[in-house]
């Protein structure tokens, strides 16, 4: 979250009200941002263009579970972001992610997947309608990967090609919640109310074998079977996770099937709009080709991305050959973090008696004047890019011109 807050993002709308540090909120407000936590009306009525609006402690609800009085739809978030960003005369870049389609796919939850994908489709409509009206905007719609191997038609049904559409899809219309919400409800009602929960939220009652599988699920808190005595039911009901098991019960009532709970390797779709039809990307494109296309849209090149990386993210071990440095443990908002201290070169008049203090994962650098080992003054400066810390290698990646900040 600090990386995002300190990276100059003009508009951010999504989940995470509970993980935005107070320091980040204060920093954004000092920069003139409107910052709102779980306040949908404030998001809708805020007149400024720079805004963060966050909902729920972490992720937002699946579309099928969303309370429209508390959480905006993906389409509304997209529309508001476009309205604010389009005020910039220099243009804008907006990324919209229907992220919970992926979450539902990992669980093999057909209700979560379908409703979130339809929500994403409505968000795409907002983007396409703006682009067509604006006449100077391109839109690219593409997944980052496939997931779950969902298929229409089931081998165990036999003759599914001639199966009536009602049998294939009517079960889906009875789902009123994601498998996560069903699982949550099951863990908060007596075991005697299991069938009532499934009937209310899924439109069916589970079988005796499914009840046996549920009671043997390690994550089911209301089971009459002691946890140490539970034995997972083998066969189709292979999942030990409660949400996944519920999702399997739901899928069994549809004409859908899944091959995996993980990612898949198929080619993914590409949809695009460009005001000049001949410049629209189409066909089979590698991710590298698509990156080049996006670079061309904003007037840069693929190679310039490499040069920007080399300019703004240089290992401190490579860059600091003539200045001593140390990495110290520090705390920020009660959380452990790291700070890189760069000592001035005693042979350099501009940096002698000074040090630079770089906070991990922010763009903040403090220019400090020393008297002996005591800090006598501190000037807080901001860099155009972030200082990134990688804990696995204990390495900071910093701007190649960082030493020039001694002269500020």
C-alpha positions as CSV (number, residue, x, y, z in Angstrom):
1,X,0.0,0.0,0.0
2,X,2.8,2.6,0.7
3,X,4.1,2.0,-2.8
4,X,0.8,2.9,-4.3
5,X,0.3,5.9,-2.0
6,X,3.7,7.4,-2.8
7,X,3.5,6.6,-6.6
8,X,1.4,9.5,-7.8
9,X,-1.7,7.5,-8.6
10,X,-4.5,10.0,-9.2
11,X,-7.5,7.8,-8.7
12,X,-7.7,4.5,-6.8
13,X,-11.1,2.8,-6.0
14,X,-11.3,-0.7,-4.7
15,X,-10.9,-2.9,-1.6
16,X,-8.5,-2.3,1.3
17,X,-10.0,0.2,3.7
18,X,-8.5,-1.8,6.6
19,X,-4.9,-2.0,5.2
20,X,-4.3,1.7,4.3
21,X,-1.8,2.9,6.8
22,X,-2.5,6.2,8.6
23,X,0.8,7.6,7.3
24,X,-0.3,6.9,3.8
25,X,-3.7,8.5,4.3
26,X,-2.1,11.6,5.8
27,X,0.4,11.8,3.0
28,X,-2.4,11.7,0.4
29,X,-4.5,14.3,2.2
30,X,-1.5,16.6,2.4
31,X,-1.3,16.2,-1.4
32,X,-4.9,17.3,-1.8
33,X,-6.5,13.9,-2.3
34,X,-9.9,13.0,-1.0
35,X,-9.5,9.8,1.0
36,X,-12.6,7.8,1.9
37,X,-13.0,4.5,3.8
38,X,-16.3,2.6,3.4
39,X,-18.1,5.8,2.4
40,X,-19.9,5.3,-0.9
41,X,-21.7,8.6,-0.7
42,X,-18.5,10.6,-0.2
43,X,-17.0,8.8,-3.3
44,X,-20.1,9.7,-5.3
45,X,-20.2,13.4,-4.3
46,X,-16.5,14.3,-4.1
47,X,-15.8,17.1,-6.5
48,X,-12.0,16.8,-6.6
49,X,-10.2,14.9,-9.3
50,X,-7.6,13.1,-7.1
51,X,-9.3,10.5,-4.9
52,X,-8.8,7.3,-3.0
53,X,-12.0,5.4,-2.1
54,X,-11.5,2.1,-0.3
55,X,-14.1,-0.5,0.8
56,X,-14.1,-3.4,3.2
57,X,-11.1,-4.3,5.3
58,X,-9.4,-6.2,2.5
59,X,-11.1,-7.4,-0.7
60,X,-14.5,-6.2,-2.0
61,X,-17.4,-8.7,-2.1
62,X,-18.2,-10.9,-5.0
63,X,-20.8,-9.2,-7.2
64,X,-23.4,-11.8,-6.3
65,X,-22.9,-10.9,-2.6
66,X,-22.4,-7.1,-3.0
67,X,-24.5,-4.7,-1.0
68,X,-25.1,-1.8,-3.4
69,X,-25.7,0.5,-0.5
70,X,-22.2,-0.1,0.8
71,X,-20.1,-1.0,-2.2
72,X,-20.0,0.4,-5.7
73,X,-20.2,-1.9,-8.7
74,X,-17.1,-2.2,-10.9
75,X,-19.0,-0.3,-13.6
76,X,-19.6,2.6,-11.3
77,X,-16.0,2.7,-10.1
78,X,-14.9,2.7,-13.7
79,X,-17.3,5.5,-14.7
80,X,-16.2,7.7,-11.8
81,X,-12.5,7.1,-12.4
82,X,-12.9,8.0,-16.1
83,X,-14.8,11.2,-15.2
84,X,-12.0,12.3,-13.0
85,X,-9.0,11.2,-15.0
86,X,-10.5,12.6,-18.3
87,X,-10.2,16.1,-16.9
88,X,-6.4,15.9,-17.4
89,X,-5.6,17.7,-20.7
90,X,-2.6,15.4,-21.2
91,X,-4.7,12.3,-21.3
92,X,-4.7,9.4,-18.9
93,X,-4.1,5.7,-18.3
94,X,-6.6,3.6,-16.4
95,X,-6.4,0.0,-15.4
96,X,-9.6,-1.8,-14.4
97,X,-9.4,-5.3,-13.0
98,X,-12.3,-7.7,-12.5
99,X,-10.0,-9.5,-10.0
100,X,-12.4,-11.7,-8.2
101,X,-13.3,-13.7,-11.3
102,X,-9.9,-15.2,-10.6
103,X,-10.7,-15.9,-7.0
104,X,-14.0,-17.6,-7.8
105,X,-12.2,-19.7,-10.5
106,X,-9.7,-21.0,-8.0
107,X,-12.6,-22.1,-5.8
108,X,-14.5,-23.5,-8.9
109,X,-17.4,-21.3,-7.8
110,X,-19.7,-20.9,-10.9
111,X,-21.9,-18.3,-9.2
112,X,-19.0,-16.1,-8.2
113,X,-17.4,-16.4,-11.6
114,X,-20.4,-15.7,-13.7
115,X,-21.7,-12.7,-11.8
116,X,-18.3,-11.1,-11.5
117,X,-17.6,-11.6,-15.2
118,X,-21.0,-10.0,-16.0
119,X,-20.0,-7.1,-13.7
120,X,-16.7,-6.8,-15.6
121,X,-18.6,-6.7,-18.9
122,X,-20.6,-3.8,-17.6
123,X,-17.4,-2.0,-16.7
124,X,-16.1,-2.6,-20.2
125,X,-19.2,-1.0,-21.5
126,X,-18.5,2.2,-19.6
127,X,-14.9,2.3,-21.0
128,X,-16.0,1.6,-24.6
129,X,-18.8,4.2,-24.5
130,X,-16.4,6.9,-23.2
131,X,-13.8,6.0,-25.8
132,X,-16.3,6.2,-28.7
133,X,-17.6,9.5,-27.5
134,X,-14.2,10.9,-26.8
135,X,-12.7,9.9,-30.1
136,X,-9.1,9.9,-28.8
137,X,-9.1,6.9,-26.5
138,X,-8.1,3.3,-27.0
139,X,-9.4,0.4,-24.9
140,X,-7.7,-3.0,-24.4
141,X,-9.5,-5.9,-22.7
142,X,-7.3,-8.9,-22.0
143,X,-6.8,-11.5,-19.1
144,X,-3.5,-12.2,-17.6
145,X,-4.1,-16.0,-17.8
146,X,-6.7,-18.7,-17.9
147,X,-8.0,-20.3,-14.8
148,X,-10.0,-23.4,-13.7
149,X,-10.6,-24.9,-17.2
150,X,-14.4,-24.3,-17.0
151,X,-16.4,-26.1,-19.6
152,X,-20.1,-26.2,-20.7
153,X,-21.1,-29.8,-20.7
154,X,-20.3,-32.7,-18.4
155,X,-19.1,-36.2,-19.3
156,X,-21.0,-37.7,-16.4
157,X,-24.3,-36.4,-17.8
158,X,-23.9,-38.2,-21.1
159,X,-25.6,-36.8,-24.2
160,X,-25.2,-33.3,-22.9
161,X,-25.4,-31.9,-26.5
162,X,-29.1,-32.9,-26.5
163,X,-29.7,-32.0,-22.9
164,X,-32.4,-29.2,-22.6
165,X,-31.0,-25.8,-21.8
166,X,-33.2,-25.7,-18.7
167,X,-31.4,-28.6,-17.2
168,X,-28.0,-27.1,-18.2
169,X,-28.5,-23.7,-16.7
170,X,-31.6,-23.4,-14.5
171,X,-29.6,-24.4,-11.5
172,X,-27.4,-21.3,-11.9
173,X,-30.5,-19.1,-11.5
174,X,-31.1,-20.5,-8.1
175,X,-27.7,-19.4,-6.7
176,X,-28.1,-16.3,-4.6
177,X,-24.6,-16.2,-3.0
178,X,-21.1,-17.2,-3.6
179,X,-19.7,-20.3,-2.1
180,X,-17.7,-18.2,0.3
181,X,-20.9,-16.7,1.7
182,X,-22.6,-20.0,1.9
183,X,-19.6,-21.4,3.7
184,X,-19.6,-18.5,6.1
185,X,-23.3,-19.0,6.9
186,X,-22.8,-22.7,7.5
187,X,-20.2,-21.9,10.1
188,X,-22.6,-19.6,11.9
189,X,-25.7,-21.7,12.2
190,X,-26.4,-25.0,13.9
191,X,-25.8,-28.2,12.0
192,X,-29.5,-28.8,12.0
193,X,-29.9,-25.7,9.8
194,X,-27.6,-26.9,7.0
195,X,-30.4,-27.8,4.5
196,X,-32.2,-24.5,5.3
197,X,-29.0,-22.6,4.3
198,X,-28.6,-24.5,1.0
199,X,-32.3,-24.1,0.2
200,X,-32.2,-20.4,0.8
201,X,-28.9,-19.5,-0.8
202,X,-28.5,-22.2,-3.5
203,X,-32.0,-23.3,-4.3
204,X,-31.4,-27.0,-3.4
205,X,-30.9,-29.4,-0.5
206,X,-27.7,-31.5,-0.4
207,X,-27.7,-35.3,-0.5
208,X,-26.9,-37.7,2.3
209,X,-23.5,-38.3,0.8
210,X,-22.8,-34.6,0.5
211,X,-23.9,-34.1,4.1
212,X,-21.4,-36.8,5.1
213,X,-18.7,-35.0,3.1
214,X,-19.6,-31.7,4.8
215,X,-19.5,-33.1,8.3
216,X,-16.0,-34.6,7.6
217,X,-14.7,-31.3,6.2
218,X,-11.9,-29.9,8.5
219,X,-13.0,-26.3,8.0
220,X,-16.7,-26.9,8.9
221,X,-17.0,-25.6,12.4
222,X,-20.5,-26.9,13.3
223,X,-19.8,-30.6,12.4
224,X,-21.0,-33.1,15.0
225,X,-17.9,-35.1,14.3
226,X,-14.8,-34.1,16.4
227,X,-12.2,-32.6,14.1
228,X,-9.6,-35.3,14.9
229,X,-12.1,-38.0,13.9
230,X,-13.0,-36.6,10.5
231,X,-12.1,-38.5,7.4
232,X,-12.4,-36.7,4.0
233,X,-14.8,-38.4,1.7
234,X,-13.0,-39.6,-1.5
235,X,-14.2,-39.4,-5.1
236,X,-15.7,-36.4,-6.7
237,X,-15.9,-34.5,-3.4
238,X,-12.1,-34.4,-3.1
239,X,-11.7,-30.8,-1.7
240,X,-11.1,-30.4,2.0
241,X,-11.7,-26.7,1.9
242,X,-15.3,-25.6,2.9
243,X,-15.8,-23.0,0.2
244,X,-14.5,-25.4,-2.5
245,X,-16.7,-28.2,-1.2
246,X,-19.8,-25.9,-1.3
247,X,-18.8,-24.8,-4.8
248,X,-18.7,-28.5,-5.9
249,X,-22.1,-29.0,-4.5
250,X,-23.3,-26.1,-6.6
251,X,-21.5,-27.1,-9.7
252,X,-23.1,-30.6,-9.5
253,X,-26.5,-28.9,-10.1
254,X,-25.3,-27.3,-13.3
255,X,-24.1,-28.3,-16.8
256,X,-20.7,-26.9,-16.0
257,X,-17.5,-28.7,-15.1
258,X,-13.9,-27.7,-14.1
259,X,-10.6,-29.4,-14.8
260,X,-8.5,-27.7,-12.1
261,X,-8.4,-25.3,-9.2
262,X,-5.3,-23.7,-10.7
263,X,-4.2,-21.7,-13.7
264,X,-4.5,-23.0,-17.2
265,X,-2.4,-22.6,-20.3
266,X,-4.8,-21.8,-23.1
267,X,-4.6,-18.7,-25.3
268,X,-6.7,-15.9,-23.7
269,X,-9.1,-13.5,-25.6
270,X,-8.2,-10.1,-26.7
271,X,-10.8,-7.3,-27.3
272,X,-9.9,-3.8,-28.3
273,X,-11.2,-0.5,-29.6
274,X,-9.3,2.3,-31.3
275,X,-10.9,5.4,-32.9
276,X,-8.9,4.5,-36.1
277,X,-10.1,1.1,-36.9
278,X,-7.0,0.1,-38.8
279,X,-4.9,0.7,-35.7
280,X,-6.9,-1.8,-33.6
281,X,-4.9,-4.8,-32.5
282,X,-6.3,-8.2,-33.6
283,X,-5.3,-11.8,-34.1
284,X,-3.0,-13.8,-32.0
285,X,-0.5,-11.5,-30.2
286,X,2.1,-12.4,-27.6
287,X,2.2,-10.4,-24.4
288,X,5.4,-8.8,-25.7
289,X,3.7,-7.6,-28.8
290,X,0.8,-6.2,-26.8
291,X,3.2,-4.4,-24.5
292,X,4.8,-2.8,-27.6
293,X,1.3,-1.7,-28.8
294,X,0.6,-0.1,-25.5
295,X,3.9,1.7,-25.5
296,X,3.2,3.1,-29.0
297,X,-0.2,4.4,-27.8
298,X,1.5,6.6,-25.2
299,X,4.3,7.7,-27.5
300,X,7.1,5.6,-26.0
301,X,8.9,2.4,-27.0
302,X,9.5,-1.0,-25.5
303,X,13.2,-0.2,-25.2
304,X,12.5,3.0,-23.3
305,X,10.8,1.0,-20.6
306,X,14.1,-0.8,-20.1
307,X,16.0,2.4,-20.0
308,X,13.5,3.9,-17.4
309,X,14.0,0.8,-15.3
310,X,17.8,1.2,-15.5
311,X,17.4,4.9,-14.5
312,X,15.0,4.6,-11.6
313,X,15.7,1.2,-10.1
314,X,19.4,0.5,-9.6
315,X,20.7,-1.8,-6.9
316,X,22.2,0.1,-4.0
317,X,25.1,-2.4,-4.0
318,X,25.9,-1.4,-7.6
319,X,25.4,2.3,-7.3
320,X,27.0,3.1,-3.9
321,X,30.6,2.3,-4.6
322,X,32.1,5.5,-3.1
323,X,29.6,6.2,-0.3
324,X,29.3,4.1,2.8
325,X,25.7,3.0,3.7
326,X,23.8,0.9,6.1
327,X,20.4,-0.7,6.2
328,X,18.6,-0.2,9.5
329,X,15.4,-1.7,11.0
330,X,12.7,0.8,11.7
331,X,9.0,1.0,12.4
332,X,6.3,2.8,10.5
333,X,2.8,2.8,11.9
334,X,3.8,0.0,14.2
335,X,5.0,-2.2,11.4
336,X,8.6,-3.3,10.8
337,X,10.2,-1.7,7.7
338,X,13.7,-0.9,6.4
339,X,15.5,2.4,5.9
340,X,18.6,2.9,3.8
341,X,21.1,5.4,5.2
342,X,23.6,6.8,2.6
343,X,26.6,8.6,4.2
344,X,28.1,11.6,2.5
345,X,31.5,11.3,1.0
346,X,34.1,13.1,3.3
347,X,36.0,14.1,0.2
348,X,33.0,15.8,-1.4
349,X,32.2,19.3,-0.1
350,X,28.5,19.0,-1.0
351,X,27.9,15.8,0.8
352,X,30.4,16.0,3.7
353,X,28.7,16.0,7.0
354,X,25.3,14.9,5.6
355,X,23.4,11.7,5.0
356,X,20.4,10.6,3.0
357,X,17.7,8.5,4.7
358,X,15.5,6.6,2.2
359,X,12.3,5.0,3.5
360,X,11.5,1.6,1.9
361,X,8.8,1.5,-0.6
362,X,8.1,5.3,-0.6
363,X,9.4,8.2,-2.6
364,X,10.5,10.0,0.5
365,X,14.2,10.9,1.1
366,X,15.4,12.9,4.1
367,X,18.5,15.0,3.7
368,X,20.0,15.2,7.2
369,X,22.8,17.4,8.4
370,X,25.1,15.8,11.1
371,X,27.3,17.1,13.9
372,X,29.3,14.1,14.8
373,X,26.7,11.4,14.9
374,X,23.9,13.7,15.9
375,X,21.3,14.8,13.4
376,X,21.0,18.6,13.6
377,X,18.5,19.3,10.8
378,X,16.3,17.3,8.4
379,X,14.9,18.4,5.1
380,X,12.2,16.1,3.7
381,X,12.4,15.7,-0.1
382,X,10.4,13.7,-2.6
383,X,11.8,11.7,-5.5
384,X,9.9,11.2,-8.8
385,X,10.0,7.4,-8.3
386,X,9.9,5.0,-5.5
387,X,12.7,3.4,-3.4
388,X,11.9,-0.4,-3.6
389,X,13.2,-2.8,-1.0
390,X,13.4,-6.5,-1.7
391,X,13.6,-8.5,1.5
392,X,14.7,-11.8,0.0
393,X,18.0,-10.2,-1.2
394,X,18.2,-7.4,1.4
395,X,18.5,-5.0,-1.6
396,X,17.2,-1.5,-2.2
397,X,16.5,-0.3,-5.7
398,X,17.0,3.4,-6.0
399,X,17.2,6.3,-8.5
400,X,20.5,6.5,-10.2
401,X,20.7,10.2,-9.4
402,X,20.1,9.8,-5.7
403,X,23.5,11.3,-4.8
404,X,22.4,14.6,-6.4
405,X,20.0,15.0,-3.5
406,X,23.0,15.9,-1.3
407,X,23.0,19.2,-3.1
408,X,19.3,20.1,-2.5
